[in-house]
């Protein structure tokens, strides 16, 4: 079970980041190269739901764990950059917000 809102941000961000990569590098080529638009419809819808969950996890961490505005804004920003979440996560693990036990 996830112990803190920051861990929820990490998990939801990982899943959302993977869905973004799948959307960009698998579903989009299927649509535009092989003329299979259903791939974008399905993956795009799932990505949208995961994006909303990720944004809610960020808001929860901001308000309950006192995640700074800088870290919260960064979390939102990297959601729009391919592979951005994975760089953000590496830096978050080194921050004071990550409790190593």
Residue pairs with C-beta under 8 A, 6 or more apart in sequence:
2 8
2 11
3 99
4 61
4 65
4 99
5 57
5 60
5 61
5 64
5 65
5 67
6 61
6 65
6 67
6 92
6 97
6 98
6 99
8 57
8 60
8 61
9 54
9 57
9 58
9 61
9 67
9 75
9 92
10 89
10 92
11 57
12 50
12 53
12 54
12 57
13 54
13 57
13 75
13 78
13 79
13 85
13 88
13 89
14 85
14 86
14 89
15 50
15 54
16 47
16 50
16 51
16 53
16 54
16 79
16 85
17 79
17 83
17 84
17 85
17 86
19 43
19 46
19 47
19 50
19 51
20 47
20 79
20 82
20 85
21 82
21 83
22 43
22 47
23 40
23 43
23 44
23 47
24 82
26 39
26 43
27 39
27 40
27 42
27 43
27 44
28 40
30 36
30 39
30 40
31 37
31 39
31 40
51 79
54 75
54 79
55 76
55 79
58 67
58 72
58 75
58 76
59 72
61 67
61 72
62 69
62 72
65 97
67 97
71 92
71 95
71 97
74 88
75 88
77 84
78 84
78 85
78 87
78 88
79 85
92 98
